[in-house]
Amino acid sequence: MCRNIRVLHNFDPPTTDDEVREAALQFVRKVSGSTRPSQANTEPFERAIDEIAEATRRMLDDLVTKAPPKSREREAVKGRERHEKRMEREVRIRTGAS
């Protein structure tokens, strides 16, 4: 999965429409291979973002779970810990350390 796209389901407070749109933007950028479309492709690029955001919001609103809502702060800490471990592994690989 693209590291810029975050889990949006089951948070307290709930995921905002801005967060949903940002995830849709990242998805469209990844799929299109472009961070900024040409003038000729702006309309289809924006339409795709809108459609994906709408579908994502609908899905998030329809999902059900018995799990307690996740804390954004705790998830951020876990993400930083994963990043640190990944960087440690890469340093070991690049330096040949065990």
N, CA, C and O atoms as CSV, one atom per row, in Angstrom:
chain,resi,resn,atom,element,x,y,z
A,1,MET,N,N,0.841,-1.176,0.000
A,1,MET,CA,C,0.000,0.000,0.000
A,1,MET,C,C,0.889,1.243,0.000
A,1,MET,O,O,1.983,1.241,0.564
A,2,CYS,N,N,0.407,2.281,-0.630
A,2,CYS,CA,C,1.126,3.547,-0.635
A,2,CYS,C,C,1.223,4.062,0.801
A,2,CYS,O,O,0.214,4.136,1.502
A,3,ARG,N,N,2.415,4.414,1.233
A,3,ARG,CA,C,2.603,4.838,2.621
A,3,ARG,C,C,1.892,6.142,2.948
A,3,ARG,O,O,1.670,6.439,4.122
A,4,ASN,N,N,1.527,6.931,1.936
A,4,ASN,CA,C,0.841,8.193,2.193
A,4,ASN,C,C,-0.648,8.021,2.424
A,4,ASN,O,O,-1.304,8.940,2.913
A,5,ILE,N,N,-1.188,6.872,2.087
A,5,ILE,CA,C,-2.601,6.619,2.310
A,5,ILE,C,C,-2.736,5.930,3.659
A,5,ILE,O,O,-2.139,4.881,3.904
A,6,ARG,N,N,-3.528,6.536,4.519
A,6,ARG,CA,C,-3.681,6.055,5.886
A,6,ARG,C,C,-5.011,5.328,6.077
A,6,ARG,O,O,-5.966,5.559,5.335
A,7,VAL,N,N,-5.063,4.459,7.066
A,7,VAL,CA,C,-6.310,3.818,7.461
A,7,VAL,C,C,-7.259,4.918,7.930
A,7,VAL,O,O,-6.862,5.804,8.687
A,8,LEU,N,N,-8.494,4.864,7.487
A,8,LEU,CA,C,-9.463,5.898,7.836
A,8,LEU,C,C,-10.648,5.361,8.642
A,8,LEU,O,O,-11.465,6.137,9.137
A,9,HIS,N,N,-10.739,4.064,8.770
A,9,HIS,CA,C,-11.895,3.446,9.424
A,9,HIS,C,C,-11.730,3.361,10.941
A,9,HIS,O,O,-10.653,3.057,11.454
A,10,ASN,N,N,-12.816,3.634,11.631
A,10,ASN,CA,C,-12.947,3.399,13.069
A,10,ASN,C,C,-12.036,4.282,13.915
A,10,ASN,O,O,-11.248,3.785,14.720
A,11,PHE,N,N,-12.149,5.585,13.726
A,11,PHE,CA,C,-11.390,6.524,14.535
A,11,PHE,C,C,-12.322,7.376,15.375
A,11,PHE,O,O,-13.476,7.605,15.013
A,12,ASP,N,N,-11.812,7.834,16.488
A,12,ASP,CA,C,-12.524,8.785,17.330
A,12,ASP,C,C,-11.615,9.980,17.529
A,12,ASP,O,O,-10.567,9.831,18.158
A,13,PRO,N,N,-11.957,11.160,17.028
A,13,PRO,CA,C,-13.181,11.495,16.296
A,13,PRO,C,C,-13.180,10.884,14.900
A,13,PRO,O,O,-12.130,10.525,14.368
A,14,PRO,N,N,-14.367,10.771,14.315
A,14,PRO,CA,C,-14.488,10.130,12.999
A,14,PRO,C,C,-13.665,10.842,11.923
A,14,PRO,O,O,-13.331,12.020,12.043
A,15,THR,N,N,-13.358,10.099,10.888
A,15,THR,CA,C,-12.609,10.612,9.747
A,15,THR,C,C,-13.382,11.747,9.089
A,15,THR,O,O,-14.592,11.654,8.884
A,16,THR,N,N,-12.673,12.810,8.764
A,16,THR,CA,C,-13.304,13.969,8.136
A,16,THR,C,C,-13.356,13.802,6.616
A,16,THR,O,O,-12.649,12.969,6.050
A,17,ASP,N,N,-14.189,14.592,5.976
A,17,ASP,CA,C,-14.259,14.581,4.520
A,17,ASP,C,C,-12.935,15.041,3.906
A,17,ASP,O,O,-12.551,14.570,2.835
A,18,ASP,N,N,-12.240,15.955,4.578
A,18,ASP,CA,C,-10.924,16.395,4.082
A,18,ASP,C,C,-9.928,15.239,4.065
A,18,ASP,O,O,-9.150,15.105,3.121
A,19,GLU,N,N,-9.947,14.405,5.103
A,19,GLU,CA,C,-9.050,13.243,5.148
A,19,GLU,C,C,-9.395,12.251,4.049
A,19,GLU,O,O,-8.506,11.668,3.429
A,20,VAL,N,N,-10.684,12.061,3.810
A,20,VAL,CA,C,-11.126,11.152,2.744
A,20,VAL,C,C,-10.660,11.687,1.393
A,20,VAL,O,O,-10.153,10.929,0.566
A,21,ARG,N,N,-10.829,12.979,1.168
A,21,ARG,CA,C,-10.412,13.571,-0.111
A,21,ARG,C,C,-8.900,13.484,-0.281
A,21,ARG,O,O,-8.420,13.220,-1.384
A,22,GLU,N,N,-8.144,13.700,0.789
A,22,GLU,CA,C,-6.682,13.609,0.711
A,22,GLU,C,C,-6.249,12.188,0.332
A,22,GLU,O,O,-5.321,12.013,-0.458
A,23,ALA,N,N,-6.911,11.185,0.889
A,23,ALA,CA,C,-6.598,9.796,0.530
A,23,ALA,C,C,-6.947,9.535,-0.937
A,23,ALA,O,O,-6.204,8.851,-1.641
A,24,ALA,N,N,-8.078,10.081,-1.396
A,24,ALA,CA,C,-8.463,9.916,-2.803
A,24,ALA,C,C,-7.441,10.587,-3.718
A,24,ALA,O,O,-7.093,10.043,-4.766
A,25,LEU,N,N,-6.967,11.753,-3.328
A,25,LEU,CA,C,-5.942,12.456,-4.107
A,25,LEU,C,C,-4.674,11.619,-4.203
A,25,LEU,O,O,-4.103,11.488,-5.286
A,26,GLN,N,N,-4.226,11.051,-3.088
A,26,GLN,CA,C,-3.020,10.222,-3.096
A,26,GLN,C,C,-3.209,9.004,-3.993
A,26,GLN,O,O,-2.295,8.615,-4.720
A,27,PHE,N,N,-4.393,8.407,-3.940
A,27,PHE,CA,C,-4.670,7.246,-4.781
A,27,PHE,C,C,-4.605,7.619,-6.266
A,27,PHE,O,O,-3.976,6.918,-7.058
A,28,VAL,N,N,-5.255,8.719,-6.635
A,28,VAL,CA,C,-5.267,9.145,-8.036
A,28,VAL,C,C,-3.853,9.496,-8.497
A,28,VAL,O,O,-3.471,9.179,-9.623
A,29,ARG,N,N,-3.084,10.144,-7.640
A,29,ARG,CA,C,-1.700,10.454,-7.994
A,29,ARG,C,C,-0.909,9.181,-8.252
A,29,ARG,O,O,-0.144,9.103,-9.214
A,30,LYS,N,N,-1.091,8.196,-7.403
A,30,LYS,CA,C,-0.360,6.936,-7.541
A,30,LYS,C,C,-0.751,6.219,-8.828
A,30,LYS,O,O,0.107,5.769,-9.587
A,31,VAL,N,N,-2.053,6.119,-9.063
A,31,VAL,CA,C,-2.543,5.394,-10.229
A,31,VAL,C,C,-2.154,6.110,-11.523
A,31,VAL,O,O,-1.780,5.462,-12.500
A,32,SER,N,N,-2.241,7.437,-11.534
A,32,SER,CA,C,-1.953,8.186,-12.754
A,32,SER,C,C,-0.463,8.385,-12.979
A,32,SER,O,O,-0.029,8.639,-14.103
A,33,GLY,N,N,0.320,8.271,-11.912
A,33,GLY,CA,C,1.753,8.517,-12.032
A,33,GLY,C,C,2.087,9.990,-12.117
A,33,GLY,O,O,3.173,10.365,-12.562
A,34,SER,N,N,1.156,10.824,-11.691
A,34,SER,CA,C,1.346,12.267,-11.803
A,34,SER,C,C,0.875,12.970,-10.533
A,34,SER,O,O,-0.214,12.695,-10.029
A,35,THR,N,N,1.699,13.875,-10.024
A,35,THR,CA,C,1.268,14.637,-8.857
A,35,THR,C,C,0.418,15.833,-9.261
A,35,THR,O,O,-0.449,16.276,-8.509
A,36,ARG,N,N,0.676,16.347,-10.455
A,36,ARG,CA,C,-0.120,17.443,-11.016
A,36,ARG,C,C,-0.414,17.125,-12.472
A,36,ARG,O,O,0.501,16.968,-13.280
A,37,PRO,N,N,-1.692,17.032,-12.799
A,37,PRO,CA,C,-2.025,16.696,-14.185
A,37,PRO,C,C,-1.772,17.886,-15.110
A,37,PRO,O,O,-1.726,19.035,-14.670
A,38,SER,N,N,-1.612,17.590,-16.382
A,38,SER,CA,C,-1.515,18.653,-17.381
A,38,SER,C,C,-2.859,19.363,-17.437
A,38,SER,O,O,-3.859,18.861,-16.924
A,39,GLN,N,N,-2.876,20.522,-18.057
A,39,GLN,CA,C,-4.116,21.278,-18.179
A,39,GLN,C,C,-5.191,20.439,-18.868
A,39,GLN,O,O,-6.364,20.491,-18.498
A,40,ALA,N,N,-4.780,19.675,-19.863
A,40,ALA,CA,C,-5.729,18.842,-20.609
A,40,ALA,C,C,-6.319,17.728,-19.749
A,40,ALA,O,O,-7.416,17.247,-20.030
A,41,ASN,N,N,-5.600,17.313,-18.703
A,41,ASN,CA,C,-6.060,16.198,-17.869
A,41,ASN,C,C,-6.601,16.628,-16.514
A,41,ASN,O,O,-6.950,15.774,-15.698
A,42,THR,N,N,-6.679,17.913,-16.254
A,42,THR,CA,C,-7.144,18.389,-14.951
A,42,THR,C,C,-8.564,17.934,-14.638
A,42,THR,O,O,-8.839,17.474,-13.530
A,43,GLU,N,N,-9.466,18.059,-15.605
A,43,GLU,CA,C,-10.871,17.708,-15.358
A,43,GLU,C,C,-11.042,16.223,-15.035
A,43,GLU,O,O,-11.709,15.905,-14.050
A,44,PRO,N,N,-10.470,15.293,-15.816
A,44,PRO,CA,C,-10.621,13.877,-15.448
A,44,PRO,C,C,-9.924,13.538,-14.126
A,44,PRO,O,O,-10.408,12.694,-13.372
A,45,PHE,N,N,-8.809,14.179,-13.846
A,45,PHE,CA,C,-8.073,13.971,-12.596
A,45,PHE,C,C,-8.954,14.375,-11.409
A,45,PHE,O,O,-9.097,13.618,-10.449
A,46,GLU,N,N,-9.542,15.571,-11.483
A,46,GLU,CA,C,-10.409,16.070,-10.402
A,46,GLU,C,C,-11.674,15.226,-10.276
A,46,GLU,O,O,-12.129,14.948,-9.166
A,47,ARG,N,N,-12.244,14.818,-11.414
A,47,ARG,CA,C,-13.447,13.991,-11.378
A,47,ARG,C,C,-13.149,12.655,-10.688
A,47,ARG,O,O,-13.959,12.163,-9.902
A,48,ALA,N,N,-11.993,12.078,-10.985
A,48,ALA,CA,C,-11.619,10.809,-10.351
A,48,ALA,C,C,-11.482,10.990,-8.844
A,48,ALA,O,O,-11.945,10.150,-8.073
A,49,ILE,N,N,-10.852,12.076,-8.423
A,49,ILE,CA,C,-10.714,12.345,-6.979
A,49,ILE,C,C,-12.091,12.428,-6.325
A,49,ILE,O,O,-12.325,11.817,-5.283
A,50,ASP,N,N,-13.003,13.187,-6.942
A,50,ASP,CA,C,-14.356,13.339,-6.387
A,50,ASP,C,C,-15.078,11.999,-6.289
A,50,ASP,O,O,-15.703,11.695,-5.272
A,51,GLU,N,N,-14.989,11.195,-7.360
A,51,GLU,CA,C,-15.688,9.906,-7.372
A,51,GLU,C,C,-15.103,8.943,-6.350
A,51,GLU,O,O,-15.847,8.238,-5.669
A,52,ILE,N,N,-13.800,8.906,-6.237
A,52,ILE,CA,C,-13.159,8.004,-5.270
A,52,ILE,C,C,-13.455,8.459,-3.849
A,52,ILE,O,O,-13.707,7.631,-2.974
A,53,ALA,N,N,-13.429,9.765,-3.611
A,53,ALA,CA,C,-13.748,10.283,-2.278
A,53,ALA,C,C,-15.188,9.938,-1.896
A,53,ALA,O,O,-15.463,9.548,-0.761
A,54,GLU,N,N,-16.092,10.085,-2.846
A,54,GLU,CA,C,-17.498,9.766,-2.582
A,54,GLU,C,C,-17.676,8.276,-2.271
A,54,GLU,O,O,-18.376,7.919,-1.323
A,55,ALA,N,N,-17.057,7.425,-3.050
A,55,ALA,CA,C,-17.153,5.978,-2.814
A,55,ALA,C,C,-16.515,5.601,-1.482
A,55,ALA,O,O,-17.030,4.749,-0.759
A,56,THR,N,N,-15.397,6.235,-1.164
A,56,THR,CA,C,-14.709,5.955,0.100
A,56,THR,C,C,-15.566,6.377,1.283
A,56,THR,O,O,-15.693,5.629,2.253
A,57,ARG,N,N,-16.157,7.567,1.215
A,57,ARG,CA,C,-17.021,8.039,2.300
A,57,ARG,C,C,-18.198,7.094,2.490
A,57,ARG,O,O,-18.548,6.749,3.618
A,58,ARG,N,N,-18.809,6.673,1.382
A,58,ARG,CA,C,-19.944,5.748,1.457
A,58,ARG,C,C,-19.524,4.447,2.138
A,58,ARG,O,O,-20.233,3.930,3.001
A,59,MET,N,N,-18.361,3.924,1.739
A,59,MET,CA,C,-17.883,2.679,2.325
A,59,MET,C,C,-17.617,2.852,3.821
A,59,MET,O,O,-18.043,2.024,4.625
A,60,LEU,N,N,-16.913,3.928,4.198
A,60,LEU,CA,C,-16.606,4.156,5.612
A,60,LEU,C,C,-17.880,4.284,6.444
A,60,LEU,O,O,-17.952,3.777,7.563
A,61,ASP,N,N,-18.883,4.963,5.891
A,61,ASP,CA,C,-20.151,5.126,6.611
A,61,ASP,C,C,-20.890,3.809,6.766
A,61,ASP,O,O,-21.652,3.641,7.718
A,62,ASP,N,N,-20.680,2.861,5.840
A,62,ASP,CA,C,-21.388,1.580,5.875
A,62,ASP,C,C,-20.659,0.487,6.659
A,62,ASP,O,O,-21.281,-0.494,7.067
A,63,LEU,N,N,-19.361,0.641,6.872
A,63,LEU,CA,C,-18.598,-0.384,7.593
A,63,LEU,C,C,-19.049,-0.470,9.047
A,63,LEU,O,O,-19.376,0.541,9.670
A,64,VAL,N,N,-19.061,-1.684,9.574
A,64,VAL,CA,C,-19.411,-1.896,10.979
A,64,VAL,C,C,-18.280,-2.662,11.650
A,64,VAL,O,O,-17.584,-3.451,11.012
A,65,THR,N,N,-18.108,-2.422,12.928
A,65,THR,CA,C,-17.087,-3.131,13.693
A,65,THR,C,C,-17.481,-3.165,15.160
A,65,THR,O,O,-18.193,-2.289,15.652
A,66,LYS,N,N,-17.007,-4.185,15.839
A,66,LYS,CA,C,-17.210,-4.268,17.285
A,66,LYS,C,C,-15.976,-3.778,18.030
A,66,LYS,O,O,-15.985,-3.666,19.256
A,67,ALA,N,N,-14.911,-3.487,17.280
A,67,ALA,CA,C,-13.662,-3.017,17.890
A,67,ALA,C,C,-13.843,-1.590,18.414
A,67,ALA,O,O,-14.576,-0.797,17.824
A,68,PRO,N,N,-13.184,-1.274,19.503
A,68,PRO,CA,C,-13.263,0.102,19.999
A,68,PRO,C,C,-12.574,1.059,19.023
A,68,PRO,O,O,-11.630,0.664,18.338
A,69,PRO,N,N,-13.032,2.303,18.953
A,69,PRO,CA,C,-12.406,3.269,18.040
A,69,PRO,C,C,-10.925,3.446,18.351
A,69,PRO,O,O,-10.500,3.366,19.503
A,70,LYS,N,N,-10.148,3.691,17.292
A,70,LYS,CA,C,-8.712,3.888,17.436
A,70,LYS,C,C,-8.416,5.334,17.788
A,70,LYS,O,O,-9.148,6.248,17.408
A,71,SER,N,N,-7.339,5.521,18.513
A,71,SER,CA,C,-6.864,6.855,18.864
A,71,SER,C,C,-5.885,7.327,17.791
A,71,SER,O,O,-4.953,6.606,17.435
A,72,ARG,N,N,-6.096,8.522,17.286
A,72,ARG,CA,C,-5.192,9.068,16.267
A,72,ARG,C,C,-3.786,9.223,16.825
A,72,ARG,O,O,-2.802,8.955,16.136
A,73,GLU,N,N,-3.697,9.652,18.066
A,73,GLU,CA,C,-2.379,9.852,18.679
A,73,GLU,C,C,-1.634,8.529,18.809
A,73,GLU,O,O,-0.445,8.452,18.499
A,74,ARG,N,N,-2.319,7.498,19.262
A,74,ARG,CA,C,-1.685,6.185,19.424
A,74,ARG,C,C,-1.267,5.612,18.074
A,74,ARG,O,O,-0.193,5.022,17.954
A,75,GLU,N,N,-2.106,5.780,17.066
A,75,GLU,CA,C,-1.763,5.291,15.729
A,75,GLU,C,C,-0.555,6.043,15.170
A,75,GLU,O,O,0.271,5.460,14.468
A,76,ALA,N,N,-0.452,7.336,15.482
A,76,ALA,CA,C,0.708,8.120,15.031
A,76,ALA,C,C,1.982,7.612,15.687
A,76,ALA,O,O,3.017,7.510,15.029
A,77,VAL,N,N,1.919,7.292,16.975
A,77,VAL,CA,C,3.081,6.752,17.684
A,77,VAL,C,C,3.480,5.414,17.074
A,77,VAL,O,O,4.664,5.172,16.835
A,78,LYS,N,N,2.510,4.545,16.821
A,78,LYS,CA,C,2.812,3.247,16.213
A,78,LYS,C,C,3.440,3.427,14.837
A,78,LYS,O,O,4.358,2.692,14.474
A,79,GLY,N,N,2.952,4.396,14.068
A,79,GLY,CA,C,3.514,4.663,12.747
A,79,GLY,C,C,4.962,5.122,12.833
A,79,GLY,O,O,5.798,4.691,12.039
A,80,ARG,N,N,5.266,5.996,13.795
A,80,ARG,CA,C,6.648,6.450,13.975
A,80,ARG,C,C,7.547,5.291,14.389
A,80,ARG,O,O,8.686,5.191,13.932
A,81,GLU,N,N,7.036,4.413,15.254
A,81,GLU,CA,C,7.821,3.242,15.672
A,81,GLU,C,C,8.114,2.331,14.471
A,81,GLU,O,O,9.230,1.828,14.334
A,82,ARG,N,N,7.120,2.117,13.605
A,82,ARG,CA,C,7.334,1.294,12.409
A,82,ARG,C,C,8.375,1.946,11.497
A,82,ARG,O,O,9.233,1.264,10.936
A,83,HIS,N,N,8.293,3.254,11.356
A,83,HIS,CA,C,9.252,3.983,10.521
A,83,HIS,C,C,10.668,3.827,11.074
A,83,HIS,O,O,11.604,3.564,10.319
A,84,GLU,N,N,10.826,3.986,12.373
A,84,GLU,CA,C,12.153,3.855,12.985
A,84,GLU,C,C,12.718,2.460,12.769
A,84,GLU,O,O,13.898,2.321,12.450
A,85,LYS,N,N,11.904,1.427,12.935
A,85,LYS,CA,C,12.362,0.058,12.709
A,85,LYS,C,C,12.763,-0.152,11.248
A,85,LYS,O,O,13.769,-0.798,10.957
A,86,ARG,N,N,11.964,0.402,10.338
A,86,ARG,CA,C,12.266,0.276,8.910
A,86,ARG,C,C,13.593,0.956,8.587
A,86,ARG,O,O,14.393,0.422,7.819
A,87,MET,N,N,13.829,2.121,9.164
A,87,MET,CA,C,15.079,2.851,8.917
A,87,MET,C,C,16.272,2.103,9.518
A,87,MET,O,O,17.343,2.057,8.911
A,88,GLU,N,N,16.096,1.523,10.694
A,88,GLU,CA,C,17.170,0.726,11.304
A,88,GLU,C,C,17.532,-0.450,10.406
A,88,GLU,O,O,18.713,-0.734,10.208
A,89,ARG,N,N,16.528,-1.137,9.858
A,89,ARG,CA,C,16.767,-2.268,8.957
A,89,ARG,C,C,17.525,-1.806,7.716
A,89,ARG,O,O,18.468,-2.466,7.280
A,90,GLU,N,N,17.116,-0.685,7.155
A,90,GLU,CA,C,17.780,-0.191,5.948
A,90,GLU,C,C,19.232,0.182,6.227
A,90,GLU,O,O,20.102,-0.063,5.391
A,91,VAL,N,N,19.504,0.766,7.378
A,91,VAL,CA,C,20.882,1.120,7.727
A,91,VAL,C,C,21.710,-0.143,7.866
A,91,VAL,O,O,22.842,-0.204,7.387
A,92,ARG,N,N,21.139,-1.170,8.532
A,92,ARG,CA,C,21.878,-2.445,8.687
A,92,ARG,C,C,22.166,-3.058,7.333
A,92,ARG,O,O,23.267,-3.558,7.100
A,93,ILE,N,N,21.200,-3.027,6.444
A,93,ILE,CA,C,21.372,-3.606,5.112
A,93,ILE,C,C,22.448,-2.860,4.350
A,93,ILE,O,O,23.322,-3.482,3.746
A,94,ARG,N,N,22.400,-1.551,4.367
A,94,ARG,CA,C,23.346,-0.737,3.603
A,94,ARG,C,C,24.758,-0.764,4.159
A,94,ARG,O,O,25.727,-0.621,3.414
A,95,THR,N,N,24.875,-0.951,5.477
A,95,THR,CA,C,26.217,-0.958,6.072
A,95,THR,C,C,26.745,-2.370,6.229
A,95,THR,O,O,27.912,-2.554,6.576
A,96,GLY,N,N,25.906,-3.379,5.980
A,96,GLY,CA,C,26.360,-4.759,6.123
A,96,GLY,C,C,26.429,-5.195,7.574
A,96,GLY,O,O,26.993,-6.248,7.871
A,97,ALA,N,N,25.862,-4.398,8.498
A,97,ALA,CA,C,25.865,-4.766,9.921
A,97,ALA,C,C,24.838,-5.848,10.155
A,97,ALA,O,O,23.856,-5.956,9.421
A,98,SER,N,N,25.073,-6.663,11.196
A,98,SER,CA,C,24.142,-7.755,11.504
A,98,SER,C,C,23.124,-7.356,12.495
A,98,SER,O,O,22.268,-8.162,12.860
